[in-house]
């Protein structure tokens, strides 16, 4: 595919364009790629951890878990939000050989959130080193996911995107491509979008057709695993949600805190966890409102069935 030929040449243009785009002050996003990064800040991957450049994001409120108070958080490329850095763990996964012999020599991927000794939350835990630092095969993210995050007055939300490559992933890329102008001297991005066209018409017409095809492909491939943490007067709520595409996946999700590990491996399902002022889980995990509605409908159907059976028995 011609997209590969233009990947390296367009990286500089993409970085420059991404820096020029206005961004909301509460939004942070990094495309986590093992080669070059298109960055607006805010996520930790094996490559960053090795360089010692993982950065925390400030919370607009404090989270109490046991005897510890947390005022910042880390978004990580394995699908984990952590209170405390997992930099040492991630750095060990940046262990490939040379480009001609990219043999992974790091630790095996973890299969449980129990691997971490700081509080972690994850709507979909997918551990592993990602791919080698190269634009030739094998290539991809330095970790499993691309992430976006946003902060409100009493909440934080993180989306993890699972995509084929850095160009075809996430809301930041969508904004970049939607606002991009035709320019044959841009060192690659215009040609990449032309490559997504049928190849008929003028170059500008091919560019516009390719842009529409690219955005349609982006919408179809960027599954989202979402976590929102909302501050309460006495505690906090953590909610996990999934795009329709992500609901077809099976994986590990839950949390690991000093107070205990709550983890599920199975089909991903929306879930809400409620914690008290010490960060302890209050009762059993609470289904999302949509799940409650389904359960109530089920109870109603059972009730109607029982009433009908009673009427039949009385008539007899």
C-alpha positions as CSV (number, residue, x, y, z in Angstrom):
1,X,0.0,0.0,0.0
2,X,1.3,3.4,-1.0
3,X,0.4,4.7,2.5
4,X,3.5,3.0,3.9
5,X,5.8,4.8,1.4
6,X,4.7,8.2,2.6
7,X,4.6,7.4,6.4
8,X,8.1,8.5,7.2
9,X,8.2,11.5,4.8
10,X,5.0,12.9,6.3
11,X,5.9,12.6,9.9
12,X,7.5,16.1,10.0
13,X,4.5,17.7,8.3
14,X,2.1,16.0,10.7
15,X,4.0,17.1,13.8
16,X,4.2,20.7,12.5
17,X,0.5,20.7,11.6
18,X,-0.5,19.2,15.0
19,X,1.4,21.9,16.8
20,X,-0.4,24.6,14.8
21,X,-3.9,23.3,15.6
22,X,-5.6,25.1,18.5
23,X,-6.5,22.7,21.3
24,X,-8.8,23.0,24.3
25,X,-6.8,23.9,27.4
26,X,-8.2,20.9,29.3
27,X,-7.3,18.3,26.6
28,X,-4.1,16.3,26.3
29,X,-3.4,13.7,23.7
30,X,-0.4,11.8,22.4
31,X,-0.3,9.3,19.5
32,X,1.8,6.6,21.1
33,X,4.0,5.4,18.3
34,X,7.3,3.5,18.5
35,X,8.8,5.8,15.8
36,X,7.9,9.5,15.7
37,X,5.2,11.0,18.0
38,X,2.4,13.4,17.0
39,X,2.1,14.9,20.4
40,X,-0.1,17.3,22.3
41,X,1.1,15.9,25.7
42,X,-0.1,13.5,28.3
43,X,0.5,9.7,28.0
44,X,3.2,7.3,29.1
45,X,4.5,4.5,26.9
46,X,7.6,2.1,27.1
47,X,9.6,4.5,24.9
48,X,8.9,7.5,27.1
49,X,9.5,5.5,30.2
50,X,12.9,4.5,29.0
51,X,13.7,8.2,28.3
52,X,12.4,9.2,31.7
53,X,9.9,11.6,30.1
54,X,6.6,10.2,31.5
55,X,4.6,13.2,32.9
56,X,1.7,13.3,35.4
57,X,-1.4,15.3,34.7
58,X,-2.9,17.4,37.6
59,X,-6.2,16.5,39.0
60,X,-8.7,19.3,39.6
61,X,-9.6,17.6,42.9
62,X,-7.9,15.2,45.4
63,X,-8.6,11.4,45.4
64,X,-8.3,9.6,48.8
65,X,-7.4,5.9,48.6
66,X,-6.6,4.4,52.0
67,X,-4.1,6.6,53.8
68,X,-2.8,8.2,50.6
69,X,-4.1,11.4,48.9
70,X,-3.5,11.7,45.1
71,X,-3.4,15.0,43.3
72,X,-2.3,13.8,39.8
73,X,-2.6,10.8,37.5
74,X,-0.9,9.0,34.6
75,X,-2.4,7.8,31.4
76,X,-0.5,4.8,30.1
77,X,-0.4,3.0,26.7
78,X,-1.4,-0.4,28.1
79,X,-5.0,0.9,28.9
80,X,-4.3,1.8,32.5
81,X,-4.9,5.0,34.4
82,X,-2.6,5.0,37.5
83,X,-2.3,7.1,40.6
84,X,1.5,7.0,40.7
85,X,4.0,6.2,37.9
86,X,4.4,2.7,36.4
87,X,7.4,4.0,34.5
88,X,9.8,1.3,35.7
89,X,7.4,-1.4,34.6
90,X,6.9,0.2,31.1
91,X,10.6,0.9,30.6
92,X,11.4,-2.8,30.9
93,X,9.1,-3.5,27.9
94,X,11.1,-1.3,25.6
95,X,13.5,-4.2,24.9
96,X,13.7,-5.0,21.2
97,X,16.8,-6.0,19.3
98,X,18.2,-4.1,16.3
99,X,16.0,-3.1,13.3
100,X,17.2,-6.0,11.2
101,X,16.5,-8.5,14.0
102,X,13.7,-7.1,16.2
103,X,13.6,-9.8,18.8
104,X,11.8,-8.9,22.0
105,X,13.8,-9.6,25.2
106,X,11.7,-7.9,27.9
107,X,9.3,-9.4,30.4
108,X,6.2,-11.3,29.2
109,X,3.1,-9.2,29.1
110,X,1.1,-9.1,32.3
111,X,-2.3,-10.8,32.3
112,X,-3.7,-9.1,35.4
113,X,-3.9,-5.6,37.0
114,X,-2.3,-7.3,40.1
115,X,1.1,-6.6,38.4
116,X,1.0,-3.0,39.6
117,X,1.9,-1.7,43.1
118,X,0.2,1.7,42.7
119,X,-3.6,2.3,42.3
120,X,-4.7,1.5,38.8
121,X,-8.0,1.5,36.9
122,X,-8.6,0.1,33.4
123,X,-11.6,-0.4,31.2
124,X,-9.5,-2.7,29.0
125,X,-6.0,-3.8,30.1
126,X,-3.9,-4.8,27.1
127,X,-0.3,-5.2,28.2
128,X,2.8,-5.6,26.0
129,X,5.7,-3.7,24.4
130,X,4.0,-2.7,21.2
131,X,6.2,-2.9,18.1
132,X,9.8,-2.1,17.3
133,X,10.9,1.5,16.8
134,X,10.6,1.6,13.0
135,X,8.2,2.5,10.2
136,X,9.0,-0.8,8.4
137,X,7.2,-4.0,9.5
138,X,6.7,-4.8,12.2
139,X,5.7,-1.3,13.2
140,X,3.0,0.3,15.3
141,X,2.5,1.8,18.7
142,X,5.0,1.8,21.6
143,X,2.4,0.1,23.7
144,X,-1.1,-1.1,22.9
145,X,-3.2,2.1,22.6
146,X,-3.5,5.8,21.6
147,X,-5.1,7.9,24.4
148,X,-7.0,11.1,24.7
149,X,-7.9,12.7,28.0
150,X,-9.9,15.7,29.2
151,X,-10.5,17.3,32.6
152,X,-13.7,18.9,34.0
153,X,-14.3,20.7,37.3
154,X,-15.1,17.5,39.2
155,X,-14.2,14.7,36.7
156,X,-11.5,13.3,34.4
157,X,-12.2,11.2,31.3
158,X,-9.8,9.1,29.3
159,X,-10.4,7.3,26.0
160,X,-8.1,4.6,24.7
161,X,-8.2,4.0,20.9
162,X,-7.2,0.7,19.3
163,X,-6.1,1.4,15.8
164,X,-4.0,0.0,12.9
165,X,-1.5,2.8,12.8
166,X,-0.8,6.3,14.0
167,X,-2.4,8.0,11.0
168,X,-5.7,6.3,11.4
169,X,-6.5,6.8,15.1
170,X,-8.4,9.1,17.4
171,X,-10.2,12.4,17.5
172,X,-7.0,14.5,17.2
173,X,-6.2,12.9,13.8
174,X,-9.8,13.4,12.7
175,X,-9.5,17.2,13.6
176,X,-6.1,17.4,11.8
177,X,-7.4,15.8,8.6
178,X,-10.8,17.6,8.6
179,X,-9.1,21.0,8.8
180,X,-6.1,20.3,6.5
181,X,-5.7,22.3,3.3
182,X,-4.5,20.9,-0.1
183,X,-0.7,21.5,-0.4
184,X,1.6,19.4,-2.6
185,X,4.6,20.9,-0.8
186,X,3.6,19.7,2.7
187,X,6.1,16.7,2.6
188,X,3.5,14.0,2.5
189,X,0.1,14.4,4.1
190,X,-1.6,15.7,1.0
191,X,-0.3,12.8,-1.0
192,X,-1.4,10.3,1.7
193,X,-5.0,11.6,1.4
194,X,-4.8,11.5,-2.4
195,X,-3.9,7.8,-2.0
196,X,-7.2,7.2,-0.3
197,X,-9.1,8.4,-3.4
198,X,-10.1,6.5,-6.6
199,X,-7.4,8.3,-8.5
200,X,-9.8,10.1,-10.9
201,X,-10.3,13.8,-11.4
202,X,-7.9,16.7,-10.6
203,X,-5.4,16.3,-7.8
204,X,-7.5,18.7,-5.6
205,X,-10.7,16.6,-6.4
206,X,-8.7,13.4,-5.5
207,X,-7.6,15.1,-2.3
208,X,-11.1,15.9,-1.2
209,X,-12.4,12.4,-2.1
210,X,-9.5,10.9,-0.3
211,X,-10.1,13.1,2.8
212,X,-13.7,11.8,2.9
213,X,-12.6,8.2,2.5
214,X,-9.9,8.6,5.2
215,X,-12.4,10.1,7.7
216,X,-14.9,7.3,7.0
217,X,-12.2,4.7,7.6
218,X,-11.1,6.5,10.8
219,X,-14.7,6.4,12.1
220,X,-14.9,2.7,11.3
221,X,-11.7,1.5,12.9
222,X,-11.1,3.6,16.1
223,X,-12.7,1.6,18.8
224,X,-12.9,3.4,22.2
225,X,-12.5,2.1,25.7
226,X,-13.5,5.0,28.0
227,X,-13.1,5.7,31.7
228,X,-14.6,8.6,33.7
229,X,-13.7,9.3,37.3
230,X,-16.1,11.8,39.0
231,X,-15.4,13.4,42.4
232,X,-18.2,13.2,45.1
233,X,-18.5,15.0,48.4
234,X,-17.4,11.8,50.1
235,X,-15.7,9.5,47.6
236,X,-15.7,9.1,43.9
237,X,-17.3,7.1,41.0
238,X,-15.5,5.3,38.2
239,X,-17.4,4.5,35.1
240,X,-16.3,2.3,32.1
241,X,-18.0,2.5,28.7
242,X,-17.2,1.1,25.3
243,X,-18.0,2.0,21.7
244,X,-20.2,-0.5,19.7
245,X,-17.1,-1.9,18.0
246,X,-15.3,-2.4,21.3
247,X,-18.2,-4.3,22.8
248,X,-17.3,-7.2,20.5
249,X,-14.0,-7.6,22.3
250,X,-13.2,-9.8,25.3
251,X,-10.6,-8.6,27.7
252,X,-9.6,-7.8,31.3
253,X,-11.0,-4.8,33.1
254,X,-11.4,-3.6,36.7
255,X,-9.0,-2.0,39.2
256,X,-6.3,-2.8,41.7
257,X,-6.1,-0.7,44.8
258,X,-4.4,-1.2,48.2
259,X,-7.9,-2.2,49.5
260,X,-8.1,-5.1,47.0
261,X,-8.3,-6.3,43.4
262,X,-11.6,-6.3,41.5
263,X,-11.0,-7.7,38.0
264,X,-13.1,-9.4,35.3
265,X,-11.9,-11.2,32.2
266,X,-14.7,-11.6,29.7
267,X,-16.9,-9.7,27.3
268,X,-16.5,-6.0,28.0
269,X,-19.5,-4.5,29.6
270,X,-20.3,-1.0,30.9
271,X,-19.7,-0.8,34.6
272,X,-19.9,1.7,37.4
273,X,-17.9,1.4,40.7
274,X,-18.7,3.6,43.7
275,X,-16.0,4.3,46.3
276,X,-16.3,6.0,49.7
277,X,-14.1,8.7,51.1
278,X,-11.2,6.3,51.8
279,X,-11.2,4.8,48.3
280,X,-13.0,1.6,49.4
281,X,-15.5,0.0,47.1
282,X,-19.0,0.5,48.4
283,X,-20.9,-2.8,48.0
284,X,-20.9,-4.7,44.7
285,X,-20.0,-3.1,41.4
286,X,-23.0,-1.2,40.1
287,X,-24.3,-1.8,36.6
288,X,-24.7,1.2,34.3
289,X,-28.2,2.7,33.9
290,X,-28.7,1.0,30.5
291,X,-27.9,-2.3,32.2
292,X,-30.4,-1.5,35.0
293,X,-33.1,-0.8,32.4
294,X,-32.5,-4.2,30.8
295,X,-32.6,-5.9,34.1
296,X,-35.9,-4.2,35.1
297,X,-37.4,-5.1,31.8
298,X,-36.4,-8.7,32.5
299,X,-38.0,-8.6,35.9
300,X,-41.2,-7.1,34.4
301,X,-41.4,-9.9,31.9
302,X,-41.0,-12.5,34.6
303,X,-43.7,-10.8,36.6
304,X,-46.1,-10.8,33.6
305,X,-45.4,-14.5,33.0
306,X,-46.1,-15.4,36.6
307,X,-49.4,-13.4,36.6
308,X,-50.5,-15.2,33.4
309,X,-49.7,-18.6,35.0
310,X,-51.8,-17.7,38.0
311,X,-54.8,-16.7,35.8
312,X,-54.6,-20.0,33.9
313,X,-54.4,-22.0,37.1
314,X,-57.4,-20.1,38.6
315,X,-59.5,-20.5,35.4
316,X,-58.7,-24.3,35.6
